[in-house]
Amino acid sequence: MVVKKTKGYLIGNTVILEKNDYSDLLYQKHYGIKKQKNIELSLIEAIYLLLQKKLEVYNKNYKKKYSYEELLKKAKEKKFKEKLIVYSDLRKKGYIVKTALKYGTDFRVYDKGIKPGEDHSKWLLYVLNENEKINIKDYISKNRIAHSTRKKLLLAIVDDEQGITYYESSWIKP
């Protein structure tokens, strides 16, 4: 079996894909965003696809190929490893996962069978390490935003063994 692969180059925390049929296929599977003629991946999407052997990432002139470890060092986000673990878990389970910075959470998660643009995401996802405490005001704020956008808040707690426990939270009217 031949594994299809595409190439991209790193600029900051974004990977720009080479234009080809396989990059178009990745976009159809809801990886990245289209900007002008290019498909741009977030660093987390790029690392996930690299680990799946579907992407090779280079510097802009394609003279240096980055390894997983080198790309991981480029990630400046807090809890990036935990976010990558959760992103990978959900993608492998068939969910579409997109960034959610404007909602104050880590990701938007679409229920299986739902595509971005056709319907809204079901959850706003916030990733925590098992040793991390969440401030109650932050929790209430994230839950309120989820409720006001007709979503549920999903907490993903990553333990030291890279296991994940998910908790769904929503507002109810008694």
Rosetta silent file (secondary structure, phi, psi, omega in degrees, C-alpha in Angstrom):
SEQUENCE: MVVKKTKGYLIGNTVILEKNDYSDLLYQKHYGIKKQKNIELSLIEAIYLLLQKKLEVYNKNYKKKYSYEELLKKAKEKKFKEKLIVYSDLRKKGYIVKTALKYGTDFRVYDKGIKPGEDHSKWLLYVLNENEKINIKDYISKNRIAHSTRKKLLLAIVDDEQGITYYESSWIKP
SCORE:     score description
SCORE:     0.000 S_00000001
   1 L     0.000  129.045  179.495    0.000    0.000    0.000 S_00000001
   2 L   -90.456  125.679  177.773    1.389    3.405   -1.004 S_00000001
   3 L   -90.118  123.668  178.468    0.961    6.117    1.594 S_00000001
   4 L   -77.093  145.162 -176.176    0.217    9.470    0.015 S_00000001
   5 L  -146.725  149.196  174.833    2.199   12.368    1.353 S_00000001
   6 E  -127.369  172.007 -179.571    2.516   16.062    0.656 S_00000001
   7 E  -118.568  155.320  174.881    5.085   18.699    1.530 S_00000001
   8 E  -151.824  166.584  177.266    4.825   22.030    3.200 S_00000001
   9 E  -124.147  148.013 -173.784    7.052   24.759    4.531 S_00000001
  10 E   -91.260  129.818  170.722    7.076   26.347    7.955 S_00000001
  11 E  -132.931  110.628 -177.014    6.558   30.059    8.527 S_00000001
  12 L    63.573 -120.106  177.557    6.215   30.933   12.206 S_00000001
  13 L  -108.188   23.749 -178.234    3.572   28.550   13.602 S_00000001
  14 E  -125.145  141.595  174.975    1.970   27.896   10.219 S_00000001
  15 E  -113.214  122.931  179.181    2.740   25.292    7.574 S_00000001
  16 E   -94.224  122.107 -177.749    1.930   26.250    3.973 S_00000001
  17 E   -81.942  145.365  169.383    1.129   23.189    1.865 S_00000001
  18 L   -63.509  143.425  179.074    2.372   22.630   -1.652 S_00000001
  19 L   -79.499  113.933  174.898   -0.531   22.852   -4.070 S_00000001
  20 L  -160.477  177.086 -177.513   -1.373   19.348   -5.311 S_00000001
  21 H   -60.726  -36.916 -176.935   -4.207   16.833   -5.330 S_00000001
  22 H   -72.516  -35.890  176.368   -3.249   15.428   -1.931 S_00000001
  23 H   -65.946  -35.960  175.578   -3.180   18.850   -0.241 S_00000001
  24 H   -64.222  -39.036  177.744   -6.652   19.451   -1.698 S_00000001
  25 H   -63.728  -41.759  177.181   -7.753   16.101   -0.263 S_00000001
  26 H   -60.933  -40.498  178.478   -6.445   17.101    3.187 S_00000001
  27 H   -64.345  -40.348  177.636   -8.429   20.330    2.941 S_00000001
  28 H   -63.848  -25.497  176.931  -11.547   18.355    1.997 S_00000001
  29 L   -90.618   14.281  172.596  -10.962   16.320    5.175 S_00000001
  30 L    69.654   37.659  168.122  -11.038   19.632    7.077 S_00000001
  31 L   -99.818  134.097  174.010   -7.360   20.137    7.742 S_00000001
  32 L    75.971 -178.014  175.904   -6.187   23.728    7.534 S_00000001
  33 E  -131.847  153.090  177.538   -7.753   26.848    6.114 S_00000001
  34 E   -92.304  127.952  173.461   -7.617   28.320    2.623 S_00000001
  35 E  -128.966  114.417 -172.982   -5.932   31.677    2.287 S_00000001
  36 L    55.938 -118.148 -178.499   -5.813   32.935   -1.262 S_00000001
  37 L   -98.451   -4.138 -174.431   -4.493   29.945   -3.236 S_00000001
  38 E   -98.928  157.183  169.877   -2.731   28.255   -0.323 S_00000001
  39 E  -108.941  124.127 -177.613   -3.810   25.802    2.333 S_00000001
  40 E  -111.632  129.078  177.628   -2.389   26.740    5.721 S_00000001
  41 E  -103.392  144.358  169.559   -2.103   24.275    8.583 S_00000001
  42 E   -71.377  163.231 -179.467   -1.733   25.139   12.228 S_00000001
  43 H   -62.364  -36.159 -179.897    1.365   23.674   13.834 S_00000001
  44 H   -66.779  -40.053  176.651   -0.740   21.136   15.717 S_00000001
  45 H   -64.874  -42.587 -178.526   -2.388   19.924   12.482 S_00000001
  46 H   -63.513  -45.006  179.848    1.000   19.738   10.764 S_00000001
  47 H   -64.961  -40.881  176.984    2.609   17.725   13.555 S_00000001
  48 H   -58.750  -47.632 -179.461   -0.368   15.359   13.646 S_00000001
  49 H   -67.236  -33.154  174.742   -0.129   14.784    9.874 S_00000001
  50 H   -62.906  -44.779  178.908    3.651   14.360   10.153 S_00000001
  51 H   -65.196  -28.383  177.588    3.127   11.655   12.788 S_00000001
  52 L   -84.288    1.807 -179.592    0.579   10.000   10.469 S_00000001
  53 L    62.082   34.797  178.875    3.253   10.031    7.714 S_00000001
  54 L  -110.736   -1.596 -175.517    1.051   12.182    5.495 S_00000001
  55 E  -149.707  142.212  168.736    3.201   15.322    5.552 S_00000001
  56 E  -118.149  135.291 -176.973    6.823   16.395    5.369 S_00000001
  57 E  -115.680  131.258 -177.151    7.666   19.855    6.705 S_00000001
  58 E  -124.586  172.040  168.466   10.594   21.917    5.422 S_00000001
  59 L   -76.995  175.928 -170.751   11.977   25.411    5.786 S_00000001
  60 L   -59.834  -33.974 -179.700   10.857   27.932    3.178 S_00000001
  61 L   -93.195    9.556  176.190   13.533   27.041    0.589 S_00000001
  62 L    61.416   26.918  178.775   12.996   23.275    1.117 S_00000001
  63 L   -94.951  -22.351  179.588   16.636   22.703    2.095 S_00000001
  64 L  -123.213  125.659  176.863   15.968   21.543    5.654 S_00000001
  65 E   -96.309  130.731 -178.197   13.418   18.896    6.571 S_00000001
  66 L   -88.948  141.188  173.323   12.063   19.168   10.126 S_00000001
  67 L   -89.773  170.774  176.100   11.673   16.196   12.438 S_00000001
  68 H   -56.038  -48.155 -177.690    8.868   15.770   14.958 S_00000001
  69 H   -61.846  -40.554  179.398   11.184   16.853   17.794 S_00000001
  70 H   -66.084  -40.412  178.477   12.302   19.984   15.915 S_00000001
  71 H   -67.829  -39.001  178.522    8.713   21.011   15.187 S_00000001
  72 H   -59.526  -38.100  178.152    7.717   20.376   18.783 S_00000001
  73 H   -66.484  -24.515  179.980   10.448   22.808   19.901 S_00000001
  74 H   -76.878  -19.242 -178.319    8.922   25.483   17.627 S_00000001
  75 L   -72.215  121.388 -178.372    5.611   25.300   19.480 S_00000001
  76 L  -102.247   -7.496 -178.598    5.355   28.236   21.865 S_00000001
  77 L   -66.483  144.591  171.713    1.823   27.516   23.150 S_00000001
  78 L   -65.802  143.957  176.276    1.294   26.541   26.754 S_00000001
  79 L    57.681   31.709 -176.397    0.360   22.861   27.157 S_00000001
  80 H   -59.674  -43.386 -178.967    1.140   22.169   23.494 S_00000001
  81 H   -61.437  -42.673  178.612    1.968   18.486   24.122 S_00000001
  82 H   -63.741  -41.445  178.645   -1.301   17.943   25.977 S_00000001
  83 H   -63.437  -39.962  178.284   -3.225   19.696   23.205 S_00000001
  84 H   -64.172  -40.437  178.598   -1.512   17.505   20.603 S_00000001
  85 H   -61.271  -45.824 -178.789   -2.433   14.356   22.554 S_00000001
  86 H   -68.723  -45.938  178.694   -6.098   15.421   22.713 S_00000001
  87 H   -55.783  -48.138 -179.048   -6.193   16.617   19.085 S_00000001
  88 H   -61.592  -43.534 -179.966   -4.715   13.298   17.919 S_00000001
  89 H   -60.017  -47.087 -177.839   -7.138   11.262   20.017 S_00000001
  90 H   -69.573  -39.817  178.071  -10.195   13.049   18.682 S_00000001
  91 H   -63.095  -41.892  179.271   -9.019   13.000   15.044 S_00000001
  92 H   -64.882  -26.853  178.721   -8.333    9.263   15.265 S_00000001
  93 L   -86.062   -0.770  174.474  -11.879    8.806   16.609 S_00000001
  94 L    96.654   10.430  178.192  -13.320   10.597   13.568 S_00000001
  95 L   -90.192  151.213  172.718  -14.067   14.052   14.965 S_00000001
  96 E   -95.041  128.839 -174.726  -13.192   17.274   13.165 S_00000001
  97 E  -123.749  125.561  179.824  -11.173   19.537   15.446 S_00000001
  98 E  -128.412  160.616  178.857  -10.542   23.227   14.752 S_00000001
  99 E   -65.649  158.500 -178.277   -9.003   26.056   16.763 S_00000001
 100 L  -143.977   37.144 -177.722  -11.249   28.093   19.058 S_00000001
 101 H   -57.986  -37.598 -178.030   -9.162   31.013   20.259 S_00000001
 102 H   -68.447  -13.756  176.923  -11.985   33.490   19.699 S_00000001
 103 H   -98.310   -2.117 -179.821  -14.082   31.472   22.160 S_00000001
 104 L    77.311   17.570  176.770  -11.367   31.428   24.824 S_00000001
 105 L  -125.680 -179.320 -175.782  -10.887   27.661   24.567 S_00000001
 106 L   -84.079  -42.452 -175.747   -8.418   25.429   22.771 S_00000001
 107 E  -143.209  157.178  163.396  -10.594   23.759   20.130 S_00000001
 108 E  -102.283  138.701  179.992  -14.029   23.524   18.541 S_00000001
 109 E  -123.311  127.712  179.417  -15.084   19.919   18.054 S_00000001
 110 E   -95.403  135.997  177.735  -17.645   18.844   15.470 S_00000001
 111 L   -62.062  154.927 -179.679  -19.793   15.805   16.148 S_00000001
 112 L   -56.242  135.107  179.229  -19.197   12.839   13.855 S_00000001
 113 L    88.037   -9.486  179.446  -20.784   13.368   10.463 S_00000001
 114 L  -100.385  134.921 -178.714  -20.959   17.154   10.883 S_00000001
 115 L  -114.531  142.114  175.154  -18.749   19.319    8.698 S_00000001
 116 E   -56.055  137.067 -178.125  -17.622   22.892    9.331 S_00000001
 117 L    94.373  -27.271  177.239  -19.715   25.240    7.229 S_00000001
 118 L   -91.964  -33.191  177.810  -22.648   22.818    7.111 S_00000001
 119 E  -156.255  173.494 -177.729  -23.437   23.047   10.810 S_00000001
 120 L   -87.532  160.863  176.056  -21.909   24.370   14.022 S_00000001
 121 L   -67.422  155.357 -179.336  -19.512   22.574   16.315 S_00000001
 122 L   -90.416  -32.287 -174.865  -21.028   20.699   19.233 S_00000001
 123 E  -129.224  151.181  161.522  -18.324   21.381   21.814 S_00000001
 124 E  -105.306  126.796 -172.345  -15.803   23.967   22.897 S_00000001
 125 E  -109.215  132.007  176.132  -12.854   22.014   24.245 S_00000001
 126 E  -121.334  127.561 -175.857  -10.482   23.094   26.970 S_00000001
 127 E   -99.576  133.789  178.032   -7.376   20.992   27.639 S_00000001
 128 E  -131.054  150.014  169.819   -5.950   20.577   31.134 S_00000001
 129 E   -86.456  147.531 -175.990   -3.091   18.629   32.641 S_00000001
 130 L   -60.139  -22.433 -179.493   -4.182   16.396   35.535 S_00000001
 131 L   -92.653   -0.161 -176.507   -1.991   18.400   37.926 S_00000001
 132 L   -91.817  143.258  175.835   -3.423   21.732   36.818 S_00000001
 133 L  -102.246  144.509  175.508   -6.115   23.580   38.705 S_00000001
 134 L  -106.959  132.463  177.444   -8.818   25.522   36.920 S_00000001
 135 L   -69.281  133.351 -176.745   -9.983   28.771   38.389 S_00000001
 136 H   -59.831  -35.344  177.984  -13.737   28.609   39.016 S_00000001
 137 H   -66.298  -38.758  176.412  -14.250   32.007   37.324 S_00000001
 138 H   -64.375  -42.749  179.714  -12.436   30.738   34.206 S_00000001
 139 H   -61.837  -46.812  179.904  -14.540   27.585   34.227 S_00000001
 140 H   -63.068  -41.357  179.585  -17.796   29.550   34.552 S_00000001
 141 H   -61.848  -46.414  179.689  -16.677   31.950   31.834 S_00000001
 142 H   -64.734  -38.890  178.911  -15.856   29.124   29.397 S_00000001
 143 H   -67.472  -39.029  179.097  -19.135   27.389   30.203 S_00000001
 144 H   -65.222  -43.213  178.190  -21.083   30.617   29.695 S_00000001
 145 H   -62.730  -43.660  178.408  -19.455   31.231   26.295 S_00000001
 146 H   -59.277  -45.937 -179.091  -20.215   27.653   25.263 S_00000001
 147 H   -63.257  -43.326 -176.843  -23.840   28.074   26.336 S_00000001
 148 H   -69.501  -18.844  177.225  -24.259   31.422   24.579 S_00000001
 149 L  -104.144   14.457  178.066  -22.953   29.896   21.324 S_00000001
 150 L    60.154   41.678  176.915  -25.211   26.827   21.673 S_00000001
 151 L  -126.345  172.895  173.571  -22.353   24.471   22.409 S_00000001
 152 E  -111.807  151.275  176.716  -21.314   22.368   25.357 S_00000001
 153 E   -86.853  131.248  177.851  -18.042   22.739   27.202 S_00000001
 154 E  -118.561  120.175  175.709  -15.777   19.707   26.967 S_00000001
 155 E   -98.504  131.549  175.997  -12.879   19.420   29.397 S_00000001
 156 E  -114.469  114.703 -179.042  -10.053   17.077   28.406 S_00000001
 157 E  -102.607  118.065 -178.461   -7.860   16.085   31.338 S_00000001
 158 E  -100.995  124.906 -179.904   -4.524   14.569   30.250 S_00000001
 159 L   -91.318  176.830 -175.789   -2.736   12.448   32.835 S_00000001
 160 L   -65.438  -20.356  178.467    0.991   11.765   33.161 S_00000001
 161 L   -94.505   10.410 -179.601    0.640    8.515   31.165 S_00000001
 162 L    69.765   19.710  171.393   -1.020   10.439   28.290 S_00000001
 163 L   -79.724  153.325 -177.361   -4.442    9.021   29.070 S_00000001
 164 E  -125.706  134.244  171.639   -7.374   11.369   28.535 S_00000001
 165 E  -117.931  129.481 -179.471  -10.578   11.751   30.508 S_00000001
 166 E  -104.899  137.827  174.634  -13.320   13.869   28.964 S_00000001
 167 E  -126.272  127.344  176.866  -15.960   15.749   30.957 S_00000001
 168 E   -98.623  136.045 -178.522  -18.908   17.431   29.275 S_00000001
 169 E  -130.959  138.642  176.887  -20.414   20.438   30.989 S_00000001
 170 L  -152.862  162.022  176.782  -23.514   22.415   30.090 S_00000001
 171 L   -81.156  142.869  173.598  -26.057   24.768   31.599 S_00000001
 172 L  -129.736  154.864  174.675  -29.403   23.354   32.601 S_00000001
 173 L  -107.276  118.599 -179.707  -32.651   24.988   33.637 S_00000001
 174 L   -67.443    0.000    0.000  -34.197   23.324   36.689 S_00000001
